[in-house]
Amino acid sequence: MTKVLITGATGFIGRAVADAAKKRGLDLRLMIRSDKYIDQVKHLDFERVSGDLTDPDSLKKACEGVDAVFHVAAMFSMWVQDRDLLLKTNVDGTRAMLRAALDAGVGKIIYTSSVAAIGHRADGKPSDETVEWNLERTNDPYTKSKYLACQVAKEFIAQGAPIVITYPSAPIGWGDIKPTPTGQMYVDYINGKIPAYYDGGFSVIDVDDVGEGHLLAFEKGRIGEGYILTNRNMTLKELFDLTSDITGVPKLRRKFSKGMTIITAGLMEWWSSAVTKKAPVLTSGGARMTALPPFYTSEKAVRELGLRFTPIREALEKAIWYFHQRGMIKVKPLTGKPPQR
């Protein structure tokens, strides 16, 4: 039986990868830093190992005796007070993890990057895997960290490492436990904290499709190649309207300009850093990113891996039911049924 190590297994994407791996009968070793989100994987049969991306020795132990590594773990946040920790986790941690896997003789490594590590096309068409990163102007620390981490993976590939890269877009669905910045946006809108929209958007995909995409990359992905995992490009207005259709909350009628939104987000970010110490509804970097908007195509993953997609409405319904059952929103979804997990 093939034994695989999955880092970040109690996270949103990590849980989906673990589920997809278990469905294939793989022997799971999950690297778990703490018990905080252990409920995410309690339904699985797995070997637990402790590990932390800032502790290289723990990574070496975690990699011993496995056939493959899915390196999913990362700090996913659009607002951080400690940017050094973000870089240490996402960039230095990736380097340490890949080095540990290679030293252990692992046969294949699936590295979870992000579409944030891919550039934006000036003509507005969706970007594919060949578009060079050019998002420095967004001044978004998370985006920069994922780009730098992906460069680390490419350096290892250039030296012959058996790495396949995945580039997930914004995941939505069941199990968005923290939640992610995307999930928090839905929660804030449903809870009445977002008064208006602006011209922007991003790419979205069901998180379970992301998990499946990782296993397809493991089975069919070519060493040294990268695969965008995304389903649909949507404007913010489309996403908010779909959320309204599912929950019955009023549709947003007010529209802010992009410039006003970025300025307002910057003020909220300052207030969070100086006063509340809690993440703002929107950061200036996040506003600049969505204002582009950053759209992508998964044509390569469909063609080479056979990636298939869950309808976005279904994925969003699963996310909203999850938030409702966890008490994060007071509104009960009007459509769909609670997913059986």
Sequence and secondary structure as in RCSB ss.txt:
>XXXX:A:sequence
MTKVLITGATGFIGRAVADAAKKRGLDLRLMIRSDKYIDQVKHLDFERVSGDLTDPDSLKKACEGVDAVFHVAAM
FSMWVQDRDLLLKTNVDGTRAMLRAALDAGVGKIIYTSSVAAIGHRADGKPSDETVEWNLERTNDPYTKSKYLAC
QVAKEFIAQGAPIVITYPSAPIGWGDIKPTPTGQMYVDYINGKIPAYYDGGFSVIDVDDVGEGHLLAFEKGRIGE
GYILTNRNMTLKELFDLTSDITGVPKLRRKFSKGMTIITAGLMEWWSSAVTKKAPVLTSGGARMTALPPFYTSEK
AVRELGLRFTPIREALEKAIWYFHQRGMIKVKPLTGKPPQR
>XXXX:A:secstr
  EEEEETTTSHHHHHHHHHHHHTT EEEEEES STTGGGGTTS  EEEE  TT HHHHHHHHTT SEEEE    
  S  S HHHHHIIIIIHHHHHHHHHHHTT SEEEEE  GGGS   TT   B TTS    GGG  HHHHHHHHHH
HHHHHHHHTT  EEEEEE EEESTT  S  HHHHHHHHHHTT    B S EEEEEEHHHHHHHHHHHHHH  TT 
EEEE  EEEEHHHHHHHHHHHH       B  HHHHHHHHHHHHHHIIIII S  S  HHHHHHHHS   B  HH
HHHHH      HHHHHHHHHHHHHHTTS SS  SSS     
